[in-house]
Every structure is written in C-alpha cells, then in structure tokens.
Amino acid sequence: MREHSVGATTVTYEPDRQELAVADDTGDLLTGILQASGTADDHPQVVDVSLSDEAGGVTVACTVANTGNESICGDEVALSFETAFGSDARVYRHGYQSWSSTGTVPVGERFPEEDPDNAPMMNDLVAPEDNRVSSYLAGFVEDDRVVTAGFLEHDRYCTRFDIDDDNGGIETVRAVCPLEETRLAPGERLTLPPLWVDADRELRAGLAALADEVGDRMDAQVPENAPTGWCSWYHYFTDLTEADVRENLAELRDWGIPVDVVQIDDGYMKAFGDWRSFADGFEDMSAVADDIATAGYRPGLWLAPFYVEEGADLYADHPEWFVTEPTEAPSDGPGTPVDGGFRAGSELYGLDTTHPEVLKWLRETVSTVVDEWGFTYLKLDFLFAAALPGERYDAEATRIEAYRRGVEAITEAAGDDVFLLGCGAPMAPSVGLFDAMRIGPDTDPTWETPGESGSQPGLKNAVRNTLNRNFLHRRWWLNDPDCQLVRDTSDLTASEREAFAVLVAVSGGVNMFSDRLAEIDTAGRRLLQRSIPPASGGEVVGLDGERFPSRIVCDRPGDGATTVALFNWQNKRSTVRFDAHEYGQEGDRVIWDGLSGEVVDGQVVERELAPHGAAVFAVVSTDTGDLLGDAATLTGGSDRASKATLRDGTIDATVGGEALTFALNSE
C-alpha cells in the first residue's frame, strides 16, 4: 500500500485492487476504485499510480498503457468514489464554460436545466445529461469536513466530476478523464492529467490553492492592470452604427472619466463568420479605430472567431471547414455540421480548428482586424464552438487540443501587444491563452427572467458566477464580471445598479460600462466614476455556505485599508451588520462609508438594505497617518486623498481638496 499525507489530508492507494482513499483526521471521506475503459473489448490498463504533495494537497498521478499486441482506443479513466458526505452536505459545482452556472448548493439541488437550443453552448456535451456534473474541479462540505478536488492540467482533455447526490447525501463521485478515443499502440503509455485533493483547508482556500497550481502549470498570463472602458452592446445590441460609436466617443472625452478602452460589439458585420464584411452603418473600420486611438483610448472589437451562422458566406463557401457529426463510413462530400446552438433565428456551427485552411483563415482575419484596422483589444466570444464534440480534419486531436490550436493561431496573428478577453469559453482549457476571461453570464438590463436557466442573461446570474468564481482572479487571468449598466431607463433598480458597481469595484476585475452615455444621468455617472479604480482583488467570504455569498473583503486602493462589502441578495429588505473589531485594526480607527463618502459614528454598523442592495465600509487606522479615504471612490481609497491626522479626538484631513474635521469614536 502507498500512503501520502499533507497536513490533515491523507491519500492511500492499494495497487493490487486499484483502490484509493482520501481521508482527514476524522477518517475516510472518499473511497473508491480506479478504472480504465476502451471503445471496444480491449482497454488501457493502469500501470502506475504515484502520490506526491503539491500546493498543500496530495496529487494522484496515473499512467495507463496498452499491454496488448494490437492498437486500442481509450474511452475514459475514472476514479469512482463512495463518500462519507450526508444529508447536510453542500456541493460546489463548477460550470463548463464562461456562462455556465457555478456555485455551492445543498445536496440534491440542481441548477435549472438548459433549454435544448442552448445546451450545445452551455454544457459539456460529452458529460451525462442529468445536470450532476462539475467541470474540471469540485468541492464537498459538511460541518468541519471538506474535500476540494480538481485536475491540474487542461491542455488535452476535458475533465469533470460526475456527482450522484440526493437529499440523503452524496452517494458517489466519479473523477473522470475522457480519453476521446485516444489511440495507443502496443506498449504505448499515456500519463493523465494529475488529480489534486485537499481535505485540510476550508473550501475557498482549497480552491485558491488548486487555481494557483493550475495557473503555474499552464503558464497563466495575468496583466498587472484591469482594463476599464465603454462597450456598445447593452444599449445598441446589433443596431449599431459608426455614428453611434463616434457620438459616445465624443461624450466620453467631454466627460473625462479615466478609462482605457472603447470596444465595438456585435452589429458591425453582416453575419457570424463574415467578420470582414460590413453591415449597414459601417464603412471603414480602420477610420473608426483611428478615431478611438486619436481620442486617447484603446480601440476594442468583438468577434466570435469559431462560430458561423448558417446564412454566412463562409458557410456556403467552405462547408468542409466545420466540426461534423460522426459517420459510419467515409463520405465524398462534407459531413453534417454538429449543432452549435440557435441564436437570433439562425443555426450556428463550430469551425474545425484542426483544418489547415481554417487556421490560415483565422490568422488572416485577425491580421486584418489588428494590423489593417488597428484594434488592439479583442473580445473573443462563443469560443466553446471550437470544442464541440464531433469529427475533425485531424482525427487524432482531442476537442480541447483543437480548441487551443485555434486560440493559439489567433494569439500568434494578434501579437504580444494585443489584449485578449475570452468569453463563452471552456474555462480551465483556456488558462494561459487569455489576459482576461468572462466568468459569468451576460449582465443584461434586468435582474432576472423567471423560468430561464442560470446561464442566461440577467444581472442575478452574472452576480452569482462573479462571486463563486472570484478565486480565479489573478490566478488564471483577470476576471471579467461583464458590463455595468447604470442608466435609469433599464429594468434594474437603483439598488441593483449600485450593488453591482460595488461588486465590480471590490472584486477587482475588468470594469466596463455599456450605456449610451447621453442617457446616463448625474447619479449614474458618479456611480461609474466611484467604481474606478477597482481594488486589485477581493476575497469572497462564505463560498462554502451560500449560492450567493454576501460579503467580500479587500484591501482598498491607495492605502491598503481593509474594506468590506456587504450585500443583500434577497428579494426583500434585510439588515446587515458590520463590526470593525473583526478586522484586526489595532489602535485608533474610523469607519469610512464608501457609498455615502462619510465617516460612520462608532465601530459597529447595522444597515437595512433594499432587495439586491449593498453597503461598503473601510476600516482606517489613524495611528500611522494612513489615508482617510476618498469620497470619489466606492472603496474609499485612492491616491487622490490626503494623509489624515489625529488630534485630540478629531481627525483633520483633506478630501477632494476640501479641509474636513471628523470626531473620532473608537468604542
């Protein structure tokens, strides 16, 4: 028997029976067997399992081999566990792609099923269809028992956890590495992505350690600064013109808000796939990009490089370029393209990014956008299309290898100076390829649409994923929570607009807004201004207990003072409580209210919040002359505020050029 322990985590493996167990100090939590299967009677054999410590957990590395005399094709390798988690357990389920529902739910609960038209976009189509899957990683919590588990490499296979749970508890968990008919010659060995487990830390710490290790192994690219800027989508949608862009560009310059990017979204092209064609209202993309750059902003453009609609010229001209349905026998003509989903009245299909001509076309398209038109910020959307299961030009490539091949062709053509934002992308397989990544559904100008799944547009769904994927920020990329909408003509309440601004400011990701600027009133403009600069990153508290965690802690910009955002995600008014004593500041301190821009009387605050509302407080020490705060920012911190001075129970400070005096209450 082999055994390896790190902290409270112990993993044992019995080679003769291929049995593996994961335990903590209280006993076994997961016990199971390692199994390999093939597409025919013959299948790979497990020939080696090694245990080691990585990132404070235990790594299980497995090698399979073809021990026969004929070539074989592997189907999957799985660790099938029974668990000790009962009826009070909760499961952290991680979605397949950017928009897929993610969060911690009680055993037996499921996120709503996808509409069949949307399933190809949102789901891992190789996984079981019973909505019990967690992609790439998972977490299990009950009382003091916690297991965090995940695969460490994602450049070849689309790993997952199949979780069989009901109200009685978690019966089984299968950690699955699909081999996608990987062919093994006689004697050939295959080392699988290592499985990492941790039974020592609370869930968020375990997920953060796992994300760190994945980021290191896959060479995550994390820029220092998160972009800020304007996007056309949520006001104009596809009804956009060059004149609209220039109108908002002029408004942006007149306003003077310090942002980086002006990004044109969908609506400039004739069809998905025909990216170098122009819809009515657009004539010269290079002139538009030049106007944006001349105004002092980075020109940004949206495109969905792997997604082609049925009516596009590209589809008619190159029917052989697509991922196709499996066939029993070779065909003289192009096969039937795999269903990639339905959008705006059209069927859409995924490009075969193993086809040499497709890769050439991708490079040419991106070269046109970057080198000829002048866009240096690209939002790449609907990226799952390149990872759809099906037949490809290169029959030996897995769908994740195909996906990464396509993105790598784009990055090669774009060059090092172009910022790449991914969206609608298989999450873990995208690490190392993007500067930033959308980590939730579209925000949309409404809180939710009753009856729709958790992946569909709506601020509620975007909030849920932003909270529950917060730990990926600055480990895999910069998180993108999607655009703020602050115009008062949407269906969002003032509290909802304010809460999302706070969430963006304290979580620290990409900060874009997407209203027609002429329609943003004074309050909306002030709210946007106060969300800049965002914190570098915040830590979500309560990830293991709530589908919508209600507290984030961060160090505010400027002076690093502890800042705490509290949220009421309920559909009714609720009171939140903030106690400064919980946050470790010694000596004299004041509490800065980030929404009112004022000092709070006392050290404990109870605040009634509207449905979907927020409050934010900074704990500011006055002993060392730290910055008091800046009323111009939601976090209350930036380099625009002066030093605060304590004198005889009062604080003298300069905020926004105005000399102010505050009474100090440190009870």
Stockholm file with secondary structure:
# STOCKHOLM 1.0

chainA/1-667         MREHSVGATTVTYEPDRQELAVADDTGDLLTGILQASGTADDHPQVVDVSLSDEAGGVTVACTVANTGNESICGDEVALSFETAFGSDARVYRHGYQSWSSTGTVPVGERFPEEDPDNAPMMNDLVAPEDNRVSSYLAGFVEDDRVVTAGFLEHDRYCTRFDIDDDNGGIETVRAVCPLEETRLAPGERLTLPPLWVDADRELRAGLAALADEVGDRMDAQVPENAPTGWCSWYHYFTDLTEADVRENLAELRDWGIPVDVVQIDDGYMKAFGDWRSFADGFEDMSAVADDIATAGYRPGLWLAPFYVEEGADLYADHPEWFVTEPTEAPSDGPGTPVDGGFRAGSELYGLDTTHPEVLKWLRETVSTVVDEWGFTYLKLDFLFAAALPGERYDAEATRIEAYRRGVEAITEAAGDDVFLLGCGAPMAPSVGLFDAMRIGPDTDPTWETPGESGSQPGLKNAVRNTLNRNFLHRRWWLNDPDCQLVRDTSDLTASEREAFAVLVAVSGGVNMFSDRLAEIDTAGRRLLQRSIPPASGGEVVGLDGERFPSRIVCDRPGDGATTVALFNWQNKRSTVRFDAHEYGQEGDRVIWDGLSGEVVDGQVVERELAPHGAAVFAVVSTDTGDLLGDAATLTGGSDRASKATLRDGTIDATVGGEALTFALNSE
#=GR chainA/1-667 SS CEEEEETTEEEEEETTTTEEEEEETTEEEEEEEEEEEESSSCCCEEEEEEEEEETTEEEEEEEEECCSSSCEEEEEEEEEEEECCCTTCEEEECCSBTTSCCEEEETTCCCCCCCTTTHHHHSCTTSCSSSCEEESEEEEEETTEEEEEEESCCSSCCCEEEEEEETTEEEEEEEEEEEEEEEECTTCEEECCCEEEESSSCHHHHHHHHHHHHHHHTTCCCCSSCCEEEESHHHHTTCCCHHHHHHHHHHHHHHCCCCCEEEECTTSSSSTTCTTSCCTTCSCHHHHHHHHHHTTSEEEEEECTTEEETTSHHHHHCGGGBCBCCCSSCCSSCCCBCCCCEETTEEEEEBCTTSHHHHHHHHHHHHIIIIISCCCEEEECCGGGGGCSSBCSSTTCCHHHHHHHHHHHHHHHHCTTSEEEECSCBSGGGTTTCSEEECSCCCCSSSCCTTCCTTSSCHHHHHHHHHHTGGGBTTTBEEECCCBCCCTTSSCCHHHHHHHHHHHHHHCCCEEECSCGGGCCHHHHHHHHHTCSCCSCEEEECTTTCSSCCEEEEECTTTCCEEEEEEECSSSCEEEEEEGGGGTCCSSEEEEETTTTEEESSSEEEEEECTTEEEEEEEEETTTTCBCCCTTSSSSCCTTSCBCEEETTEEEEEETTEEEEEECCCC
#=GC SS_cons         CEEEEETTEEEEEETTTTEEEEEETTEEEEEEEEEEEESSSCCCEEEEEEEEEETTEEEEEEEEECCSSSCEEEEEEEEEEEECCCTTCEEEECCSBTTSCCEEEETTCCCCCCCTTTHHHHSCTTSCSSSCEEESEEEEEETTEEEEEEESCCSSCCCEEEEEEETTEEEEEEEEEEEEEEEECTTCEEECCCEEEESSSCHHHHHHHHHHHHHHHTTCCCCSSCCEEEESHHHHTTCCCHHHHHHHHHHHHHHCCCCCEEEECTTSSSSTTCTTSCCTTCSCHHHHHHHHHHTTSEEEEEECTTEEETTSHHHHHCGGGBCBCCCSSCCSSCCCBCCCCEETTEEEEEBCTTSHHHHHHHHHHHHIIIIISCCCEEEECCGGGGGCSSBCSSTTCCHHHHHHHHHHHHHHHHCTTSEEEECSCBSGGGTTTCSEEECSCCCCSSSCCTTCCTTSSCHHHHHHHHHHTGGGBTTTBEEECCCBCCCTTSSCCHHHHHHHHHHHHHHCCCEEECSCGGGCCHHHHHHHHHTCSCCSCEEEECTTTCSSCCEEEEECTTTCCEEEEEEECSSSCEEEEEEGGGGTCCSSEEEEETTTTEEESSSEEEEEECTTEEEEEEEEETTTTCBCCCTTSSSSCCTTSCBCEEETTEEEEEETTEEEEEECCCC
//
